[in-house]
Amino acid sequence: MLQVSLGCSHNKCTYCAMYDDPAQKFRIKPLDEVCSDIDEAAGYAARGIVVRRVFLCDGDALILPTEHLLAVLAHLRERIPTVRRVGIYGDARSILRKDPADLARLRKLGLGIVYHGAESGDDEVLRRIVKGSTAAEAVKAAERLRDAGIRHSVMVMLGIGGAERSAAHARATAELLTAMDPPFVGALTTTVVPGTPLASQQAAGEFRLPDQWGLLTELRTIIADSRFTRCRFHANHASNYLPLSLNLPADRAVGLAQLDQVLRDRDLGALRPEHWRGL
């Protein structure tokens, strides 16, 4: 984990409290400090700790200027040549701020995968959670990464549309994932974090999270309706009630059969207990 920035340049999503501390106000970490961190890590590597993968933090580090990121990647390559892949968080805004040539240059120096919290394919939900981008922009971002040869891991949030837009959110998210066609998808369950705008909306009766069965129904819709070329689909995050890990489309029938049985039986004992959900 290599810190190249602090905080999140957007930091407006209604469900997130990760960067609320004033000390986490978004800023770019000076290049000389990042290079010093790399040099320190190179010392460990020289003593036999082989480093294969590096992740650039914080929230949407891809928003950093291209030349800054190129300098980081170049120093990594020089000092720790065992690194095979570098990952980074980037949303549709930060991806689309990079033109295809910029992304190709980053890829050439080792940037191998971008983790993108798309959250929903429903533009009304995206507006309500103040995501700062649209479904169409997420699709365009996926195309840009694919053209640059950078792998794309997309995260979506079960329940983020609330009970009111649960079905619409699930259908639109399946449509979005089909259009994006990423090689990796992670489905997480929305957690209402105290102190967030979403928590205030919940307290005011303006937001109601679907129950376990509603959340699993969303997951079923997404798995049933998404069409992928080849995707590793994970719904095994600690927040999820029913851990699933599937290769789609090959495992679609298996995953749907498991979900159908759970939804039919409505046995809480078949779900991950609340105290195990890492909330």
C-alpha positions, 0 to 999 in steps of 0.5 A, a space after each residue: 500500500 503506497 500513499 500517493 494522496 490523502 483523502 478523496 477529491 470528491 468526498 460528497 457521496 452520501 454513504 461515505 464517512 471515510 474521509 470526514 476527518 479534517 486531517 484527511 482533506 484531499 491533498 497530493 503527497 509530495 513526490 519526494 516523500 512518495 519516492 522516499 517511501 518507495 526507497 524504504 520498501 526497496 530496502 525490505 525487498 533487497 532483504 528478500 521480501 518479494 513485492 509483486 503488487 502495489 496499490 496506490 492510495 487514497 480514495 481516487 488517486 487516479 485524479 492526480 496529474 498524469 506526470 506525477 503518477 508517471 514519476 511514481 511508477 517510474 521510481 517504483 520500476 527502478 527501485 523495486 523491479 519485482 513489481 508486476 502490477 500496480 492498482 489504483 482507485 479511480 472513479 468515472 470522473 478521474 478516468 475520463 480526465 485522462 485522455 487515451 494517450 495518458 492512460 496508455 503511458 500509465 499502463 506502459 509503466 505498470 498501472 495494471 488495474 483500476 478499481 472503480 466504485 460505480 455503485 449503481 446504474 440508476 441515474 436517479 440513485 446516482 443523483 441522490 447519493 451525489 456520486 458525481 457521475 452518470 451511468 453513461 460516463 461509467 460506460 465511457 470510462 470502461 471503454 477508455 480503460 479497455 482501449 488502454 489495456 488497463 484492467 477494470 474492477 467495478 464495485 456496486 452497492 446492494 441496497 443503495 437505492 433504498 427500498 423505494 428504488 430497489 428493483 429499478 436500481 438492480 435492473 439498471 445496475 445489471 444493464 450498466 454492468 452489461 454495457 461496461 463488461 468488466 473482468 471483475 465485479 464486486 457486489 457489496 451491501 450498503 451499510 448506513 454509517 452514523 454521521 453520514 447524510 445517508 444516516 440523516 436521511 434514514 433517521 428522517 424516514 427518507 431512506 429505508 434499506 431493503 431487508 435481507 431478502 430484498 438485498 438478495 433479490 437485488 443480487 439475484 437480478 444483477 446476476 440473472 440480467 448481467 451479460 459478461 464476456 468473462 467476469 469474476 463476480 464476487 459477492 463475498 464482502 464481509 457486509 454481504 448476507 450470502 457470500 458468493 464467488 462466481 465465474 460468469 457466465 459459466 456459474 450463473 445457473 449455480 449462483 441463481 439456484 443457490 439464491 432461489 433456494 435461500 429466497 424460497 426458504 427464508 431461513 435466517 440461519 442460512 445467512 451470515 449472522 449480523 455479528 459476522 458482517 464486519 459492520 
